[in-house]
Amino acid sequence: MKAKLDRSGCISCGLCAETCPEVFRIANDGVAEVYQEDVPAGIQDKAVAAQEGCPVSVITVE
């Protein structure tokens, strides 16, 4: 399972980083980023929850 995030559409709400900090974080420029593209098996549910919770739908986990 891989995580992707369209940074150009991110509104920097931080919800993804709160929901799944093992995969997402807020970068130095204040915009969210994926720092672990390959989602570990034990946290795939959290990564999907981050995707579903994103208010601007810029996260894809597949």
MODELLER restraints for C-alpha pairs under 7 A, 6 or more apart:
rsr = mdl.restraints
at = mdl.atoms
rsr.add(forms.Gaussian(group=physical.xy_distance, feature=features.Distance(at['CA:1:A'], at['CA:38:A']), mean=5.99, stdev=0.5))
rsr.add(forms.Gaussian(group=physical.xy_distance, feature=features.Distance(at['CA:1:A'], at['CA:39:A']), mean=5.55, stdev=0.5))
rsr.add(forms.Gaussian(group=physical.xy_distance, feature=features.Distance(at['CA:1:A'], at['CA:61:A']), mean=6.72, stdev=0.5))
rsr.add(forms.Gaussian(group=physical.xy_distance, feature=features.Distance(at['CA:1:A'], at['CA:62:A']), mean=5.21, stdev=0.5))
rsr.add(forms.Gaussian(group=physical.xy_distance, feature=features.Distance(at['CA:2:A'], at['CA:37:A']), mean=5.28, stdev=0.5))
rsr.add(forms.Gaussian(group=physical.xy_distance, feature=features.Distance(at['CA:2:A'], at['CA:38:A']), mean=4.68, stdev=0.5))
rsr.add(forms.Gaussian(group=physical.xy_distance, feature=features.Distance(at['CA:2:A'], at['CA:39:A']), mean=5.61, stdev=0.5))
rsr.add(forms.Gaussian(group=physical.xy_distance, feature=features.Distance(at['CA:2:A'], at['CA:61:A']), mean=5.61, stdev=0.5))
rsr.add(forms.Gaussian(group=physical.xy_distance, feature=features.Distance(at['CA:2:A'], at['CA:62:A']), mean=5.51, stdev=0.5))
rsr.add(forms.Gaussian(group=physical.xy_distance, feature=features.Distance(at['CA:3:A'], at['CA:34:A']), mean=6.87, stdev=0.5))
rsr.add(forms.Gaussian(group=physical.xy_distance, feature=features.Distance(at['CA:3:A'], at['CA:37:A']), mean=5.00, stdev=0.5))
rsr.add(forms.Gaussian(group=physical.xy_distance, feature=features.Distance(at['CA:3:A'], at['CA:38:A']), mean=6.58, stdev=0.5))
rsr.add(forms.Gaussian(group=physical.xy_distance, feature=features.Distance(at['CA:3:A'], at['CA:39:A']), mean=6.61, stdev=0.5))
rsr.add(forms.Gaussian(group=physical.xy_distance, feature=features.Distance(at['CA:3:A'], at['CA:60:A']), mean=5.75, stdev=0.5))
rsr.add(forms.Gaussian(group=physical.xy_distance, feature=features.Distance(at['CA:3:A'], at['CA:61:A']), mean=4.43, stdev=0.5))
rsr.add(forms.Gaussian(group=physical.xy_distance, feature=features.Distance(at['CA:3:A'], at['CA:62:A']), mean=6.71, stdev=0.5))
rsr.add(forms.Gaussian(group=physical.xy_distance, feature=features.Distance(at['CA:4:A'], at['CA:34:A']), mean=6.45, stdev=0.5))
rsr.add(forms.Gaussian(group=physical.xy_distance, feature=features.Distance(at['CA:4:A'], at['CA:37:A']), mean=6.77, stdev=0.5))
rsr.add(forms.Gaussian(group=physical.xy_distance, feature=features.Distance(at['CA:4:A'], at['CA:59:A']), mean=5.72, stdev=0.5))
rsr.add(forms.Gaussian(group=physical.xy_distance, feature=features.Distance(at['CA:4:A'], at['CA:60:A']), mean=5.13, stdev=0.5))
rsr.add(forms.Gaussian(group=physical.xy_distance, feature=features.Distance(at['CA:4:A'], at['CA:61:A']), mean=6.38, stdev=0.5))
rsr.add(forms.Gaussian(group=physical.xy_distance, feature=features.Distance(at['CA:5:A'], at['CA:33:A']), mean=6.47, stdev=0.5))
rsr.add(forms.Gaussian(group=physical.xy_distance, feature=features.Distance(at['CA:5:A'], at['CA:34:A']), mean=6.44, stdev=0.5))
rsr.add(forms.Gaussian(group=physical.xy_distance, feature=features.Distance(at['CA:5:A'], at['CA:58:A']), mean=5.49, stdev=0.5))
rsr.add(forms.Gaussian(group=physical.xy_distance, feature=features.Distance(at['CA:5:A'], at['CA:59:A']), mean=4.46, stdev=0.5))
rsr.add(forms.Gaussian(group=physical.xy_distance, feature=features.Distance(at['CA:5:A'], at['CA:60:A']), mean=6.32, stdev=0.5))
rsr.add(forms.Gaussian(group=physical.xy_distance, feature=features.Distance(at['CA:6:A'], at['CA:58:A']), mean=5.11, stdev=0.5))
rsr.add(forms.Gaussian(group=physical.xy_distance, feature=features.Distance(at['CA:6:A'], at['CA:59:A']), mean=6.60, stdev=0.5))
rsr.add(forms.Gaussian(group=physical.xy_distance, feature=features.Distance(at['CA:7:A'], at['CA:31:A']), mean=6.72, stdev=0.5))
rsr.add(forms.Gaussian(group=physical.xy_distance, feature=features.Distance(at['CA:7:A'], at['CA:32:A']), mean=6.66, stdev=0.5))
rsr.add(forms.Gaussian(group=physical.xy_distance, feature=features.Distance(at['CA:7:A'], at['CA:33:A']), mean=6.76, stdev=0.5))
rsr.add(forms.Gaussian(group=physical.xy_distance, feature=features.Distance(at['CA:9:A'], at['CA:58:A']), mean=6.26, stdev=0.5))
rsr.add(forms.Gaussian(group=physical.xy_distance, feature=features.Distance(at['CA:10:A'], at['CA:31:A']), mean=6.55, stdev=0.5))
rsr.add(forms.Gaussian(group=physical.xy_distance, feature=features.Distance(at['CA:10:A'], at['CA:32:A']), mean=6.81, stdev=0.5))
rsr.add(forms.Gaussian(group=physical.xy_distance, feature=features.Distance(at['CA:10:A'], at['CA:56:A']), mean=6.95, stdev=0.5))
rsr.add(forms.Gaussian(group=physical.xy_distance, feature=features.Distance(at['CA:10:A'], at['CA:58:A']), mean=6.51, stdev=0.5))
rsr.add(forms.Gaussian(group=physical.xy_distance, feature=features.Distance(at['CA:12:A'], at['CA:30:A']), mean=6.49, stdev=0.5))
rsr.add(forms.Gaussian(group=physical.xy_distance, feature=features.Distance(at['CA:12:A'], at['CA:31:A']), mean=5.04, stdev=0.5))
rsr.add(forms.Gaussian(group=physical.xy_distance, feature=features.Distance(at['CA:12:A'], at['CA:32:A']), mean=5.96, stdev=0.5))
rsr.add(forms.Gaussian(group=physical.xy_distance, feature=features.Distance(at['CA:14:A'], at['CA:26:A']), mean=6.75, stdev=0.5))
rsr.add(forms.Gaussian(group=physical.xy_distance, feature=features.Distance(at['CA:14:A'], at['CA:32:A']), mean=6.83, stdev=0.5))
rsr.add(forms.Gaussian(group=physical.xy_distance, feature=features.Distance(at['CA:15:A'], at['CA:54:A']), mean=6.83, stdev=0.5))
rsr.add(forms.Gaussian(group=physical.xy_distance, feature=features.Distance(at['CA:16:A'], at['CA:24:A']), mean=6.05, stdev=0.5))
rsr.add(forms.Gaussian(group=physical.xy_distance, feature=features.Distance(at['CA:16:A'], at['CA:50:A']), mean=4.78, stdev=0.5))
rsr.add(forms.Gaussian(group=physical.xy_distance, feature=features.Distance(at['CA:16:A'], at['CA:54:A']), mean=6.76, stdev=0.5))
rsr.add(forms.Gaussian(group=physical.xy_distance, feature=features.Distance(at['CA:17:A'], at['CA:24:A']), mean=4.79, stdev=0.5))
rsr.add(forms.Gaussian(group=physical.xy_distance, feature=features.Distance(at['CA:17:A'], at['CA:25:A']), mean=4.76, stdev=0.5))
rsr.add(forms.Gaussian(group=physical.xy_distance, feature=features.Distance(at['CA:17:A'], at['CA:26:A']), mean=6.75, stdev=0.5))
rsr.add(forms.Gaussian(group=physical.xy_distance, feature=features.Distance(at['CA:19:A'], at['CA:46:A']), mean=6.37, stdev=0.5))
rsr.add(forms.Gaussian(group=physical.xy_distance, feature=features.Distance(at['CA:19:A'], at['CA:50:A']), mean=5.62, stdev=0.5))
rsr.add(forms.Gaussian(group=physical.xy_distance, feature=features.Distance(at['CA:20:A'], at['CA:46:A']), mean=5.41, stdev=0.5))
rsr.add(forms.Gaussian(group=physical.xy_distance, feature=features.Distance(at['CA:20:A'], at['CA:47:A']), mean=5.71, stdev=0.5))
rsr.add(forms.Gaussian(group=physical.xy_distance, feature=features.Distance(at['CA:20:A'], at['CA:50:A']), mean=6.40, stdev=0.5))
rsr.add(forms.Gaussian(group=physical.xy_distance, feature=features.Distance(at['CA:23:A'], at['CA:34:A']), mean=5.77, stdev=0.5))
rsr.add(forms.Gaussian(group=physical.xy_distance, feature=features.Distance(at['CA:23:A'], at['CA:35:A']), mean=5.77, stdev=0.5))
rsr.add(forms.Gaussian(group=physical.xy_distance, feature=features.Distance(at['CA:23:A'], at['CA:36:A']), mean=4.86, stdev=0.5))
rsr.add(forms.Gaussian(group=physical.xy_distance, feature=features.Distance(at['CA:23:A'], at['CA:37:A']), mean=6.93, stdev=0.5))
rsr.add(forms.Gaussian(group=physical.xy_distance, feature=features.Distance(at['CA:23:A'], at['CA:39:A']), mean=6.78, stdev=0.5))
rsr.add(forms.Gaussian(group=physical.xy_distance, feature=features.Distance(at['CA:24:A'], at['CA:32:A']), mean=6.77, stdev=0.5))
rsr.add(forms.Gaussian(group=physical.xy_distance, feature=features.Distance(at['CA:24:A'], at['CA:33:A']), mean=5.69, stdev=0.5))
rsr.add(forms.Gaussian(group=physical.xy_distance, feature=features.Distance(at['CA:24:A'], at['CA:34:A']), mean=4.68, stdev=0.5))
rsr.add(forms.Gaussian(group=physical.xy_distance, feature=features.Distance(at['CA:24:A'], at['CA:35:A']), mean=5.98, stdev=0.5))
rsr.add(forms.Gaussian(group=physical.xy_distance, feature=features.Distance(at['CA:25:A'], at['CA:32:A']), mean=5.53, stdev=0.5))
rsr.add(forms.Gaussian(group=physical.xy_distance, feature=features.Distance(at['CA:25:A'], at['CA:33:A']), mean=5.61, stdev=0.5))
rsr.add(forms.Gaussian(group=physical.xy_distance, feature=features.Distance(at['CA:25:A'], at['CA:34:A']), mean=6.61, stdev=0.5))
rsr.add(forms.Gaussian(group=physical.xy_distance, feature=features.Distance(at['CA:25:A'], at['CA:35:A']), mean=6.99, stdev=0.5))
rsr.add(forms.Gaussian(group=physical.xy_distance, feature=features.Distance(at['CA:26:A'], at['CA:32:A']), mean=4.19, stdev=0.5))
rsr.add(forms.Gaussian(group=physical.xy_distance, feature=features.Distance(at['CA:26:A'], at['CA:33:A']), mean=6.08, stdev=0.5))
rsr.add(forms.Gaussian(group=physical.xy_distance, feature=features.Distance(at['CA:27:A'], at['CA:33:A']), mean=6.17, stdev=0.5))
rsr.add(forms.Gaussian(group=physical.xy_distance, feature=features.Distance(at['CA:47:A'], at['CA:61:A']), mean=6.86, stdev=0.5))
rsr.add(forms.Gaussian(group=physical.xy_distance, feature=features.Distance(at['CA:48:A'], at['CA:61:A']), mean=6.13, stdev=0.5))
rsr.add(forms.Gaussian(group=physical.xy_distance, feature=features.Distance(at['CA:51:A'], at['CA:57:A']), mean=6.95, stdev=0.5))
rsr.add(forms.Gaussian(group=physical.xy_distance, feature=features.Distance(at['CA:51:A'], at['CA:59:A']), mean=5.02, stdev=0.5))
rsr.add(forms.Gaussian(group=physical.xy_distance, feature=features.Distance(at['CA:51:A'], at['CA:60:A']), mean=6.13, stdev=0.5))
rsr.add(forms.Gaussian(group=physical.xy_distance, feature=features.Distance(at['CA:51:A'], at['CA:61:A']), mean=6.67, stdev=0.5))
